Amino acid sequence: MRYRLLDTLRGFSLVSMILYHICWDLVHMYGFDWPWFMKTQGYLWQQSICWLFIFVSGFCQGLKRDERNLSSVCKRGLTIMASGLLVTAATLVFAPESKIIFGVLFFLGFSIMLTAWLGPLLRKIPAKAGLLCSTILLFIFRNINDGNLGFETIILCRLPDFLYEHGLLGSFLGLQDKNFSSADYFSFIPWYFLFIKGYFLCGNLLRRREAKGLSGLPDVFTKGIPVLETLGQHSLLVYLLHQPVILLILSLVFKPAL
């Protein structure tokens, strides 16, 4: 069963992402002078997009927590990972200065497969405990890419530099190597804690409904906005095509900055 609210939230996140990338291209490729975009406002906008999309993806994975067909889940994860690798290959060939390695698609595909494999173990964890632990871990490890523990401006401690000298593997895990760069970087840590937070929230809602003799999610999840739903139902395709389409349209309207 598809829940309209989840597709709507995905669609909303995609619209926000498309608008953000239009602004990014105009600022970085066409020389638009928008200081707000390079400051806190632009950062919060960018973060709201990825937080919502990853959280909703984890939540949707929670709907499959009792799914026994591991192969179908892994196939879905592999498809998304392969799409991420396709994006990596395309940027390395056509835009090496803005290459994408370990982007959001690669992260989501890996997270879906890992969560499916860990299903028997995760199902033994009470949903409330999983929610609490994932929240704490996200708070502690949010800044790991920057070489410290803590959440945004809250710094708990600095991590030793030698941890960040392990190339691609370290960068994948979250210990970003000094020689690693990516225009779209979502390491396993800390983002898996946000993904699994959505997973456990979904599990918590389902268990509460089951305790009342009800099945599925609350009725509010059956409501949505048709246009955003349609986008959300085709999120992978929209993600793969949106930037080439944006660049094509902008190239017909503006001249790149020298």
C-alpha positions as CSV (number, residue, x, y, z in Angstrom):
1,M,0.0,0.0,0.0
2,R,1.2,3.5,-0.9
3,Y,0.7,6.3,1.6
4,R,-0.2,9.6,-0.1
5,L,1.4,11.7,2.6
6,L,4.8,10.1,2.2
7,D,4.8,10.5,-1.6
8,T,3.7,14.1,-1.1
9,L,6.6,14.8,1.3
10,R,9.0,13.2,-1.2
11,G,7.5,15.4,-4.0
12,F,7.8,18.5,-1.8
13,S,11.4,17.7,-1.1
14,L,12.1,17.2,-4.8
15,V,10.5,20.6,-5.7
16,S,12.6,22.3,-3.0
17,M,15.7,20.5,-4.4
18,I,15.0,21.6,-8.0
19,L,14.6,25.2,-6.9
20,Y,17.8,25.0,-4.8
21,H,19.8,23.6,-7.7
22,I,18.5,26.3,-10.0
23,C,19.8,28.9,-7.5
24,W,23.1,27.0,-7.1
25,D,23.7,27.0,-10.9
26,L,22.8,30.7,-11.2
27,V,25.2,31.6,-8.4
28,H,28.1,29.3,-9.2
29,M,27.9,29.0,-13.0
30,Y,26.2,32.2,-14.1
31,G,27.7,34.7,-11.6
32,F,24.5,35.8,-9.9
33,D,25.4,37.8,-6.7
34,W,23.1,36.4,-4.1
35,P,24.9,36.6,-0.7
36,W,22.0,35.1,1.2
37,F,22.4,31.9,-0.8
38,M,26.0,31.5,0.4
39,K,25.2,32.2,4.0
40,T,23.0,30.7,6.7
41,Q,19.8,30.9,4.7
42,G,21.1,28.9,1.8
43,Y,22.7,26.3,4.2
44,L,19.5,25.8,6.1
45,W,17.6,25.4,2.9
46,Q,20.0,22.8,1.6
47,Q,19.9,20.9,4.9
48,S,16.1,20.9,5.1
49,I,16.0,19.2,1.7
50,C,18.4,16.3,2.6
51,W,17.1,15.9,6.1
52,L,13.5,15.5,4.9
53,F,14.4,13.2,2.0
54,I,16.6,10.9,4.1
55,F,14.2,10.8,7.0
56,V,11.2,10.0,4.7
57,S,13.3,7.3,3.0
58,G,14.1,5.7,6.3
59,F,10.4,5.9,7.4
60,C,9.3,4.2,4.2
61,Q,11.9,1.4,4.9
62,G,10.1,1.0,8.2
63,L,7.0,-0.1,6.3
64,K,9.0,-3.0,5.1
65,R,10.3,-4.0,8.5
66,D,8.4,-7.3,8.4
67,E,9.1,-8.0,4.7
68,R,10.7,-11.3,4.2
69,N,11.6,-11.0,0.6
70,L,15.1,-9.8,1.1
71,S,16.0,-10.1,-2.6
72,S,13.4,-7.6,-3.7
73,V,14.6,-5.1,-1.2
74,C,18.2,-5.6,-2.1
75,K,17.3,-5.2,-5.8
76,R,15.7,-1.9,-5.1
77,G,18.7,-0.8,-3.1
78,L,21.1,-1.9,-5.8
79,T,19.1,0.0,-8.4
80,I,19.4,3.2,-6.4
81,M,23.1,2.6,-5.7
82,A,23.7,1.9,-9.4
83,S,22.0,5.2,-10.2
84,G,24.3,6.9,-7.8
85,L,27.3,5.4,-9.5
86,L,25.9,6.6,-12.9
87,V,25.8,10.1,-11.5
88,T,29.4,9.7,-10.3
89,A,30.5,8.6,-13.7
90,A,28.7,11.4,-15.5
91,T,30.1,14.1,-13.3
92,L,33.6,12.7,-13.6
93,V,33.4,12.8,-17.4
94,F,31.4,16.0,-18.0
95,A,32.0,18.1,-14.8
96,P,35.1,16.9,-13.0
97,E,35.3,20.2,-11.1
98,S,31.9,19.4,-9.5
99,K,32.2,15.6,-9.3
100,I,29.8,13.7,-7.1
101,I,31.3,10.8,-5.1
102,F,29.2,9.1,-2.3
103,G,26.2,11.2,-3.2
104,V,22.7,10.9,-1.7
105,L,21.6,8.1,-4.1
106,F,24.6,5.9,-3.3
107,F,24.0,6.5,0.4
108,L,20.2,5.7,0.2
109,G,20.8,2.5,-1.9
110,F,23.4,1.2,0.6
111,S,21.2,2.1,3.6
112,I,18.2,0.3,2.2
113,M,20.2,-2.9,1.6
114,L,22.0,-2.7,5.0
115,T,18.7,-2.1,6.8
116,A,17.1,-5.1,5.0
117,W,20.0,-7.3,6.0
118,L,19.9,-6.1,9.6
119,G,16.1,-6.6,9.6
120,P,16.1,-9.6,12.0
121,L,18.3,-7.7,14.5
122,L,16.5,-4.4,14.2
123,R,13.1,-6.0,14.7
124,K,14.3,-7.1,18.2
125,I,15.0,-3.5,19.2
126,P,12.0,-1.7,20.8
127,A,11.0,1.2,18.4
128,K,11.2,3.8,21.2
129,A,14.7,2.7,22.2
130,G,15.8,2.8,18.6
131,L,14.4,6.3,18.2
132,L,16.2,7.5,21.3
133,C,19.5,5.9,20.4
134,S,19.5,7.1,16.8
135,T,18.7,10.6,18.0
136,I,21.6,10.6,20.4
137,L,24.0,9.1,17.9
138,L,23.0,11.7,15.3
139,F,23.6,14.5,17.7
140,I,27.0,13.1,18.7
141,F,28.3,12.3,15.1
142,R,26.6,15.1,13.0
143,N,29.9,16.9,12.6
144,I,32.2,13.9,12.0
145,N,32.9,15.0,8.5
146,D,34.5,18.2,9.9
147,G,36.8,16.4,12.3
148,N,34.9,16.6,15.5
149,L,32.0,15.2,17.5
150,G,29.0,17.4,18.1
151,F,26.0,18.9,16.3
152,E,26.5,22.0,14.1
153,T,27.9,24.7,16.4
154,I,27.9,22.5,19.4
155,I,31.4,20.9,19.5
156,L,31.9,18.0,22.0
157,C,35.5,17.2,21.1
158,R,38.1,17.2,18.3
159,L,38.9,13.9,16.7
160,P,42.6,13.0,15.9
161,D,43.8,13.8,12.4
162,F,45.1,10.3,11.8
163,L,41.5,9.0,11.6
164,Y,41.1,11.1,8.4
165,E,43.9,9.5,6.4
166,H,42.2,6.4,5.0
167,G,41.2,7.5,1.5
168,L,37.8,6.5,0.0
169,L,36.9,3.9,2.6
170,G,37.3,6.4,5.4
171,S,35.5,9.1,3.5
172,F,32.6,6.7,2.8
173,L,32.3,6.0,6.6
174,G,32.4,9.7,7.4
175,L,36.1,10.3,8.1
176,Q,36.6,12.6,5.1
177,D,40.1,12.4,3.8
178,K,41.8,15.7,3.2
179,N,42.3,14.8,-0.5
180,F,38.6,13.8,-0.9
181,S,36.1,16.2,-2.4
182,S,32.5,15.8,-3.7
183,A,29.8,18.3,-4.7
184,D,27.2,16.0,-3.1
185,Y,28.6,14.1,-0.1
186,F,26.5,11.9,2.2
187,S,28.8,9.6,4.2
188,F,27.4,6.6,6.1
189,I,28.0,8.3,9.4
190,P,26.2,10.5,10.4
191,W,23.4,10.2,7.9
192,Y,22.5,6.6,8.6
193,F,21.4,7.6,12.0
194,L,18.8,10.0,10.4
195,F,17.7,7.2,8.1
196,I,17.3,4.7,10.9
197,K,15.5,7.3,13.0
198,G,12.8,7.4,10.3
199,Y,12.8,3.6,10.3
200,F,12.2,3.4,14.0
201,L,9.5,6.2,14.0
202,C,7.5,4.3,11.5
203,G,7.9,1.1,13.6
204,N,6.8,3.0,16.7
205,L,3.6,4.2,14.9
206,L,2.8,0.7,13.5
207,R,3.3,-0.9,16.9
208,R,1.0,1.6,18.6
209,R,-1.6,1.0,16.0
210,E,-1.3,-2.8,16.5
211,A,-1.7,-2.4,20.2
212,K,-5.1,-0.8,19.5
213,G,-6.1,-3.6,17.1
214,L,-5.5,-1.5,14.0
215,S,-3.3,-2.0,11.0
216,G,-1.2,0.3,8.9
217,L,-0.4,4.0,9.6
218,P,-2.9,6.6,10.9
219,D,-5.5,8.0,8.5
220,V,-3.5,11.3,8.0
221,F,-1.0,9.3,5.9
222,T,-3.7,8.6,3.3
223,K,-4.0,12.3,2.5
224,G,-1.8,14.1,0.0
225,I,-1.4,16.6,-2.8
226,P,-1.8,15.0,-6.2
227,V,0.9,16.9,-8.1
228,L,3.5,16.4,-5.4
229,E,2.4,12.7,-5.0
230,T,3.2,12.1,-8.7
231,L,6.6,13.6,-8.3
232,G,7.2,11.6,-5.2
233,Q,6.3,8.4,-6.9
234,H,8.9,9.0,-9.5
235,S,11.6,10.4,-7.3
236,L,14.5,8.5,-8.7
237,L,13.8,9.5,-12.3
238,V,13.2,13.1,-11.3
239,Y,16.5,13.2,-9.4
240,L,18.4,11.8,-12.3
241,L,16.9,14.1,-14.9
242,H,16.4,17.4,-13.0
243,Q,20.0,18.8,-13.2
244,P,20.6,18.1,-16.9
245,V,17.2,19.7,-17.7
246,I,18.0,22.7,-15.5
247,L,21.4,23.2,-17.2
248,L,19.8,22.9,-20.6
249,I,17.2,25.5,-19.9
250,L,19.6,27.9,-18.2
251,S,22.1,27.6,-21.1
252,L,19.3,28.8,-23.5
253,V,18.5,31.8,-21.3
254,F,21.8,33.0,-19.8
255,K,25.5,33.1,-20.7
256,P,27.9,31.4,-18.3
257,A,30.1,33.7,-16.2
258,L,33.6,34.1,-17.4
